[in-house]
């Protein structure tokens, strides 16, 4: 009886530890943290010209995405959550500054080395399913600064 209770206790503790570890990994965006340079962009299914993205940056912290213009002024600031266990990662952004202030944007992201691709839909739209910009969507390819 004692042995069965010990095994049951170990199972419960092990399951809780596995679950906590899994939860941590499902939202691990630590590799996203840093300053990124916008290298390409699509809006509403059309490529954005090189002159329009020149020197634009995106700064990502553990819980905030900030898009800046060439002069370093914030264009959009959002808090975000991500499920990085999904492929591609699912991202939900709640905008606190900019065009979509007070609104929620749904998106996807994929990190490949020092390149981060992120696509999101306009408010009240479903998240994109791929990284090709379509109507009511914006997609960015970012390169980590300093690389």
mmCIF file of the C-alpha atoms, coordinates in Angstrom:
data_MODEL
# 
_entry.id   MODEL 
# 
loop_
_atom_site.group_PDB 
_atom_site.id 
_atom_site.type_symbol 
_atom_site.label_atom_id 
_atom_site.label_alt_id 
_atom_site.label_comp_id 
_atom_site.label_asym_id 
_atom_site.label_entity_id 
_atom_site.label_seq_id 
_atom_site.pdbx_PDB_ins_code 
_atom_site.Cartn_x 
_atom_site.Cartn_y 
_atom_site.Cartn_z 
_atom_site.occupancy 
_atom_site.B_iso_or_equiv 
_atom_site.pdbx_formal_charge 
_atom_site.auth_seq_id 
_atom_site.auth_comp_id 
_atom_site.auth_asym_id 
_atom_site.auth_atom_id 
_atom_site.pdbx_PDB_model_num 
ATOM 1   C CA . UNK A 1 1   ? 0.000   0.000  0.000   1.00 0.00 ? 1   UNK A CA 1 
ATOM 2   C CA . UNK A 1 2   ? 2.806   2.420  0.908   1.00 0.00 ? 2   UNK A CA 1 
ATOM 3   C CA . UNK A 1 3   ? 4.612   1.533  -2.322  1.00 0.00 ? 3   UNK A CA 1 
ATOM 4   C CA . UNK A 1 4   ? 1.472   2.252  -4.369  1.00 0.00 ? 4   UNK A CA 1 
ATOM 5   C CA . UNK A 1 5   ? 1.030   5.637  -2.651  1.00 0.00 ? 5   UNK A CA 1 
ATOM 6   C CA . UNK A 1 6   ? 4.700   6.456  -3.318  1.00 0.00 ? 6   UNK A CA 1 
ATOM 7   C CA . UNK A 1 7   ? 4.333   5.556  -7.012  1.00 0.00 ? 7   UNK A CA 1 
ATOM 8   C CA . UNK A 1 8   ? 1.130   7.595  -7.240  1.00 0.00 ? 8   UNK A CA 1 
ATOM 9   C CA . UNK A 1 9   ? 2.849   10.580 -5.548  1.00 0.00 ? 9   UNK A CA 1 
ATOM 10  C CA . UNK A 1 10  ? 5.793   10.380 -7.925  1.00 0.00 ? 10  UNK A CA 1 
ATOM 11  C CA . UNK A 1 11  ? 3.415   10.223 -10.879 1.00 0.00 ? 11  UNK A CA 1 
ATOM 12  C CA . UNK A 1 12  ? 1.546   13.347 -9.717  1.00 0.00 ? 12  UNK A CA 1 
ATOM 13  C CA . UNK A 1 13  ? 4.744   15.290 -8.995  1.00 0.00 ? 13  UNK A CA 1 
ATOM 14  C CA . UNK A 1 14  ? 6.330   14.156 -12.272 1.00 0.00 ? 14  UNK A CA 1 
ATOM 15  C CA . UNK A 1 15  ? 3.231   15.073 -14.250 1.00 0.00 ? 15  UNK A CA 1 
ATOM 16  C CA . UNK A 1 16  ? 3.113   18.518 -12.662 1.00 0.00 ? 16  UNK A CA 1 
ATOM 17  C CA . UNK A 1 17  ? 6.794   19.102 -13.397 1.00 0.00 ? 17  UNK A CA 1 
ATOM 18  C CA . UNK A 1 18  ? 6.368   17.931 -16.998 1.00 0.00 ? 18  UNK A CA 1 
ATOM 19  C CA . UNK A 1 19  ? 3.335   20.165 -17.412 1.00 0.00 ? 19  UNK A CA 1 
ATOM 20  C CA . UNK A 1 20  ? 5.109   23.210 -15.947 1.00 0.00 ? 20  UNK A CA 1 
ATOM 21  C CA . UNK A 1 21  ? 8.138   22.592 -18.170 1.00 0.00 ? 21  UNK A CA 1 
ATOM 22  C CA . UNK A 1 22  ? 5.891   22.221 -21.204 1.00 0.00 ? 22  UNK A CA 1 
ATOM 23  C CA . UNK A 1 23  ? 4.009   25.443 -20.359 1.00 0.00 ? 23  UNK A CA 1 
ATOM 24  C CA . UNK A 1 24  ? 7.276   27.358 -20.055 1.00 0.00 ? 24  UNK A CA 1 
ATOM 25  C CA . UNK A 1 25  ? 8.433   26.132 -23.460 1.00 0.00 ? 25  UNK A CA 1 
ATOM 26  C CA . UNK A 1 26  ? 5.102   26.904 -25.108 1.00 0.00 ? 26  UNK A CA 1 
ATOM 27  C CA . UNK A 1 27  ? 5.663   30.605 -24.539 1.00 0.00 ? 27  UNK A CA 1 
ATOM 28  C CA . UNK A 1 28  ? 9.469   30.798 -24.684 1.00 0.00 ? 28  UNK A CA 1 
ATOM 29  C CA . UNK A 1 29  ? 10.266  33.837 -26.764 1.00 0.00 ? 29  UNK A CA 1 
ATOM 30  C CA . UNK A 1 30  ? 13.712  34.458 -25.257 1.00 0.00 ? 30  UNK A CA 1 
ATOM 31  C CA . UNK A 1 31  ? 15.342  33.967 -28.660 1.00 0.00 ? 31  UNK A CA 1 
ATOM 32  C CA . UNK A 1 32  ? 13.131  36.733 -30.074 1.00 0.00 ? 32  UNK A CA 1 
ATOM 33  C CA . UNK A 1 33  ? 14.407  39.325 -27.589 1.00 0.00 ? 33  UNK A CA 1 
ATOM 34  C CA . UNK A 1 34  ? 16.557  42.018 -29.179 1.00 0.00 ? 34  UNK A CA 1 
ATOM 35  C CA . UNK A 1 35  ? 16.558  44.709 -31.824 1.00 0.00 ? 35  UNK A CA 1 
ATOM 36  C CA . UNK A 1 36  ? 15.714  43.703 -35.368 1.00 0.00 ? 36  UNK A CA 1 
ATOM 37  C CA . UNK A 1 37  ? 16.105  45.467 -38.706 1.00 0.00 ? 37  UNK A CA 1 
ATOM 38  C CA . UNK A 1 38  ? 13.181  45.278 -41.166 1.00 0.00 ? 38  UNK A CA 1 
ATOM 39  C CA . UNK A 1 39  ? 14.544  43.763 -44.404 1.00 0.00 ? 39  UNK A CA 1 
ATOM 40  C CA . UNK A 1 40  ? 11.250  43.218 -46.221 1.00 0.00 ? 40  UNK A CA 1 
ATOM 41  C CA . UNK A 1 41  ? 7.582   43.894 -45.704 1.00 0.00 ? 41  UNK A CA 1 
ATOM 42  C CA . UNK A 1 42  ? 4.233   43.136 -47.317 1.00 0.00 ? 42  UNK A CA 1 
ATOM 43  C CA . UNK A 1 43  ? 0.968   44.888 -46.609 1.00 0.00 ? 43  UNK A CA 1 
ATOM 44  C CA . UNK A 1 44  ? -2.377  43.792 -48.030 1.00 0.00 ? 44  UNK A CA 1 
ATOM 45  C CA . UNK A 1 45  ? -0.600  41.345 -50.320 1.00 0.00 ? 45  UNK A CA 1 
ATOM 46  C CA . UNK A 1 46  ? 1.748   43.914 -51.857 1.00 0.00 ? 46  UNK A CA 1 
ATOM 47  C CA . UNK A 1 47  ? 5.464   44.385 -51.285 1.00 0.00 ? 47  UNK A CA 1 
ATOM 48  C CA . UNK A 1 48  ? 6.418   47.551 -49.434 1.00 0.00 ? 48  UNK A CA 1 
ATOM 49  C CA . UNK A 1 49  ? 9.156   49.516 -51.208 1.00 0.00 ? 49  UNK A CA 1 
ATOM 50  C CA . UNK A 1 50  ? 12.724  49.438 -49.912 1.00 0.00 ? 50  UNK A CA 1 
ATOM 51  C CA . UNK A 1 51  ? 12.701  53.192 -49.304 1.00 0.00 ? 51  UNK A CA 1 
ATOM 52  C CA . UNK A 1 52  ? 9.623   52.817 -47.063 1.00 0.00 ? 52  UNK A CA 1 
ATOM 53  C CA . UNK A 1 53  ? 11.303  50.269 -44.766 1.00 0.00 ? 53  UNK A CA 1 
ATOM 54  C CA . UNK A 1 54  ? 14.836  51.687 -44.836 1.00 0.00 ? 54  UNK A CA 1 
ATOM 55  C CA . UNK A 1 55  ? 16.225  51.983 -41.299 1.00 0.00 ? 55  UNK A CA 1 
ATOM 56  C CA . UNK A 1 56  ? 12.994  50.767 -39.659 1.00 0.00 ? 56  UNK A CA 1 
ATOM 57  C CA . UNK A 1 57  ? 13.538  48.687 -36.542 1.00 0.00 ? 57  UNK A CA 1 
ATOM 58  C CA . UNK A 1 58  ? 11.577  46.368 -34.292 1.00 0.00 ? 58  UNK A CA 1 
ATOM 59  C CA . UNK A 1 59  ? 12.524  45.964 -30.647 1.00 0.00 ? 59  UNK A CA 1 
ATOM 60  C CA . UNK A 1 60  ? 11.255  42.854 -28.867 1.00 0.00 ? 60  UNK A CA 1 
ATOM 61  C CA . UNK A 1 61  ? 11.346  42.267 -25.115 1.00 0.00 ? 61  UNK A CA 1 
ATOM 62  C CA . UNK A 1 62  ? 9.855   39.387 -23.144 1.00 0.00 ? 62  UNK A CA 1 
ATOM 63  C CA . UNK A 1 63  ? 6.417   40.968 -23.367 1.00 0.00 ? 63  UNK A CA 1 
ATOM 64  C CA . UNK A 1 64  ? 6.516   43.931 -25.779 1.00 0.00 ? 64  UNK A CA 1 
ATOM 65  C CA . UNK A 1 65  ? 6.976   44.469 -29.516 1.00 0.00 ? 65  UNK A CA 1 
ATOM 66  C CA . UNK A 1 66  ? 7.850   48.035 -30.536 1.00 0.00 ? 66  UNK A CA 1 
ATOM 67  C CA . UNK A 1 67  ? 7.981   49.062 -34.208 1.00 0.00 ? 67  UNK A CA 1 
ATOM 68  C CA . UNK A 1 68  ? 10.056  52.190 -34.859 1.00 0.00 ? 68  UNK A CA 1 
ATOM 69  C CA . UNK A 1 69  ? 10.445  54.445 -37.874 1.00 0.00 ? 69  UNK A CA 1 
ATOM 70  C CA . UNK A 1 70  ? 13.814  55.414 -39.355 1.00 0.00 ? 70  UNK A CA 1 
ATOM 71  C CA . UNK A 1 71  ? 14.148  58.213 -36.790 1.00 0.00 ? 71  UNK A CA 1 
ATOM 72  C CA . UNK A 1 72  ? 13.569  55.884 -33.839 1.00 0.00 ? 72  UNK A CA 1 
ATOM 73  C CA . UNK A 1 73  ? 10.041  57.134 -33.126 1.00 0.00 ? 73  UNK A CA 1 
ATOM 74  C CA . UNK A 1 74  ? 7.525   54.497 -32.025 1.00 0.00 ? 74  UNK A CA 1 
ATOM 75  C CA . UNK A 1 75  ? 5.010   53.688 -34.758 1.00 0.00 ? 75  UNK A CA 1 
ATOM 76  C CA . UNK A 1 76  ? 3.323   50.829 -32.905 1.00 0.00 ? 76  UNK A CA 1 
ATOM 77  C CA . UNK A 1 77  ? 3.748   49.310 -29.447 1.00 0.00 ? 77  UNK A CA 1 
ATOM 78  C CA . UNK A 1 78  ? 2.047   46.073 -28.415 1.00 0.00 ? 78  UNK A CA 1 
ATOM 79  C CA . UNK A 1 79  ? 2.205   43.720 -25.495 1.00 0.00 ? 79  UNK A CA 1 
ATOM 80  C CA . UNK A 1 80  ? 2.188   40.160 -26.733 1.00 0.00 ? 80  UNK A CA 1 
ATOM 81  C CA . UNK A 1 81  ? 1.873   36.520 -25.842 1.00 0.00 ? 81  UNK A CA 1 
ATOM 82  C CA . UNK A 1 82  ? 3.093   33.649 -27.958 1.00 0.00 ? 82  UNK A CA 1 
ATOM 83  C CA . UNK A 1 83  ? 2.642   29.922 -28.194 1.00 0.00 ? 83  UNK A CA 1 
ATOM 84  C CA . UNK A 1 84  ? 6.008   28.799 -29.555 1.00 0.00 ? 84  UNK A CA 1 
ATOM 85  C CA . UNK A 1 85  ? 5.054   25.125 -29.285 1.00 0.00 ? 85  UNK A CA 1 
ATOM 86  C CA . UNK A 1 86  ? 2.800   25.660 -32.323 1.00 0.00 ? 86  UNK A CA 1 
ATOM 87  C CA . UNK A 1 87  ? 4.304   25.579 -35.823 1.00 0.00 ? 87  UNK A CA 1 
ATOM 88  C CA . UNK A 1 88  ? 4.429   28.366 -36.793 1.00 0.00 ? 88  UNK A CA 1 
ATOM 89  C CA . UNK A 1 89  ? 4.319   30.110 -33.412 1.00 0.00 ? 89  UNK A CA 1 
ATOM 90  C CA . UNK A 1 90  ? 0.998   31.805 -32.660 1.00 0.00 ? 90  UNK A CA 1 
ATOM 91  C CA . UNK A 1 91  ? 1.199   35.423 -31.526 1.00 0.00 ? 91  UNK A CA 1 
ATOM 92  C CA . UNK A 1 92  ? -1.464  37.649 -29.965 1.00 0.00 ? 92  UNK A CA 1 
ATOM 93  C CA . UNK A 1 93  ? -0.621  41.355 -29.749 1.00 0.00 ? 93  UNK A CA 1 
ATOM 94  C CA . UNK A 1 94  ? -2.552  43.959 -27.764 1.00 0.00 ? 94  UNK A CA 1 
ATOM 95  C CA . UNK A 1 95  ? -1.656  47.384 -29.117 1.00 0.00 ? 95  UNK A CA 1 
ATOM 96  C CA . UNK A 1 96  ? -1.000  50.196 -26.653 1.00 0.00 ? 96  UNK A CA 1 
ATOM 97  C CA . UNK A 1 97  ? 0.275   52.813 -29.133 1.00 0.00 ? 97  UNK A CA 1 
ATOM 98  C CA . UNK A 1 98  ? -0.147  53.518 -32.819 1.00 0.00 ? 98  UNK A CA 1 
ATOM 99  C CA . UNK A 1 99  ? -2.741  52.940 -35.503 1.00 0.00 ? 99  UNK A CA 1 
ATOM 100 C CA . UNK A 1 100 ? -4.305  49.931 -33.746 1.00 0.00 ? 100 UNK A CA 1 
ATOM 101 C CA . UNK A 1 101 ? -4.202  51.299 -30.168 1.00 0.00 ? 101 UNK A CA 1 
ATOM 102 C CA . UNK A 1 102 ? -6.654  49.406 -27.961 1.00 0.00 ? 102 UNK A CA 1 
ATOM 103 C CA . UNK A 1 103 ? -7.064  46.585 -30.473 1.00 0.00 ? 103 UNK A CA 1 
ATOM 104 C CA . UNK A 1 104 ? -5.842  42.979 -30.641 1.00 0.00 ? 104 UNK A CA 1 
ATOM 105 C CA . UNK A 1 105 ? -3.917  41.583 -33.585 1.00 0.00 ? 105 UNK A CA 1 
ATOM 106 C CA . UNK A 1 106 ? -3.468  37.861 -34.221 1.00 0.00 ? 106 UNK A CA 1 
ATOM 107 C CA . UNK A 1 107 ? -0.440  36.533 -36.005 1.00 0.00 ? 107 UNK A CA 1 
ATOM 108 C CA . UNK A 1 108 ? 2.205   33.911 -36.587 1.00 0.00 ? 108 UNK A CA 1 
ATOM 109 C CA . UNK A 1 109 ? 5.981   33.969 -36.316 1.00 0.00 ? 109 UNK A CA 1 
ATOM 110 C CA . UNK A 1 110 ? 8.938   31.789 -37.256 1.00 0.00 ? 110 UNK A CA 1 
ATOM 111 C CA . UNK A 1 111 ? 12.548  32.173 -36.134 1.00 0.00 ? 111 UNK A CA 1 
ATOM 112 C CA . UNK A 1 112 ? 15.301  30.782 -38.353 1.00 0.00 ? 112 UNK A CA 1 
ATOM 113 C CA . UNK A 1 113 ? 18.726  31.660 -36.939 1.00 0.00 ? 113 UNK A CA 1 
ATOM 114 C CA . UNK A 1 114 ? 18.953  35.460 -36.967 1.00 0.00 ? 114 UNK A CA 1 
ATOM 115 C CA . UNK A 1 115 ? 15.890  35.909 -39.192 1.00 0.00 ? 115 UNK A CA 1 
ATOM 116 C CA . UNK A 1 116 ? 12.425  36.335 -37.705 1.00 0.00 ? 116 UNK A CA 1 
ATOM 117 C CA . UNK A 1 117 ? 9.330   36.325 -39.894 1.00 0.00 ? 117 UNK A CA 1 
ATOM 118 C CA . UNK A 1 118 ? 6.150   37.676 -38.396 1.00 0.00 ? 118 UNK A CA 1 
ATOM 119 C CA . UNK A 1 119 ? 2.753   38.120 -40.039 1.00 0.00 ? 119 UNK A CA 1 
ATOM 120 C CA . UNK A 1 120 ? -0.373  39.498 -38.443 1.00 0.00 ? 120 UNK A CA 1 
ATOM 121 C CA . UNK A 1 121 ? -3.886  40.375 -39.484 1.00 0.00 ? 121 UNK A CA 1 
ATOM 122 C CA . UNK A 1 122 ? -5.757  43.601 -38.981 1.00 0.00 ? 122 UNK A CA 1 
ATOM 123 C CA . UNK A 1 123 ? -7.972  43.776 -35.869 1.00 0.00 ? 123 UNK A CA 1 
ATOM 124 C CA . UNK A 1 124 ? -10.974 41.435 -35.775 1.00 0.00 ? 124 UNK A CA 1 
ATOM 125 C CA . UNK A 1 125 ? -9.495  39.186 -38.476 1.00 0.00 ? 125 UNK A CA 1 
ATOM 126 C CA . UNK A 1 126 ? -8.244  35.609 -38.187 1.00 0.00 ? 126 UNK A CA 1 
ATOM 127 C CA . UNK A 1 127 ? -4.511  35.050 -37.882 1.00 0.00 ? 127 UNK A CA 1 
ATOM 128 C CA . UNK A 1 128 ? -2.620  34.360 -41.114 1.00 0.00 ? 128 UNK A CA 1 
ATOM 129 C CA . UNK A 1 129 ? -1.963  30.719 -41.912 1.00 0.00 ? 129 UNK A CA 1 
ATOM 130 C CA . UNK A 1 130 ? 1.262   31.279 -43.864 1.00 0.00 ? 130 UNK A CA 1 
ATOM 131 C CA . UNK A 1 131 ? 3.923   33.911 -44.444 1.00 0.00 ? 131 UNK A CA 1 
ATOM 132 C CA . UNK A 1 132 ? 2.590   35.299 -47.718 1.00 0.00 ? 132 UNK A CA 1 
ATOM 133 C CA . UNK A 1 133 ? 0.923   38.634 -47.108 1.00 0.00 ? 133 UNK A CA 1 
ATOM 134 C CA . UNK A 1 134 ? -2.708  38.772 -48.160 1.00 0.00 ? 134 UNK A CA 1 
ATOM 135 C CA . UNK A 1 135 ? -5.498  41.322 -47.964 1.00 0.00 ? 135 UNK A CA 1 
ATOM 136 C CA . UNK A 1 136 ? -5.855  42.698 -44.395 1.00 0.00 ? 136 UNK A CA 1 
ATOM 137 C CA . UNK A 1 137 ? -2.447  41.293 -43.360 1.00 0.00 ? 137 UNK A CA 1 
ATOM 138 C CA . UNK A 1 138 ? 1.066   42.604 -42.758 1.00 0.00 ? 138 UNK A CA 1 
ATOM 139 C CA . UNK A 1 139 ? 4.191   40.460 -42.970 1.00 0.00 ? 139 UNK A CA 1 
ATOM 140 C CA . UNK A 1 140 ? 7.722   41.400 -41.973 1.00 0.00 ? 140 UNK A CA 1 
ATOM 141 C CA . UNK A 1 141 ? 11.073  39.718 -42.389 1.00 0.00 ? 141 UNK A CA 1 
ATOM 142 C CA . UNK A 1 142 ? 13.449  40.895 -39.703 1.00 0.00 ? 142 UNK A CA 1 
ATOM 143 C CA . UNK A 1 143 ? 17.185  40.381 -39.249 1.00 0.00 ? 143 UNK A CA 1 
ATOM 144 C CA . UNK A 1 144 ? 18.782  40.577 -35.832 1.00 0.00 ? 144 UNK A CA 1 
ATOM 145 C CA . UNK A 1 145 ? 20.952  43.675 -35.472 1.00 0.00 ? 145 UNK A CA 1 
ATOM 146 C CA . UNK A 1 146 ? 24.638  43.159 -34.961 1.00 0.00 ? 146 UNK A CA 1 
ATOM 147 C CA . UNK A 1 147 ? 24.843  39.977 -37.021 1.00 0.00 ? 147 UNK A CA 1 
# 
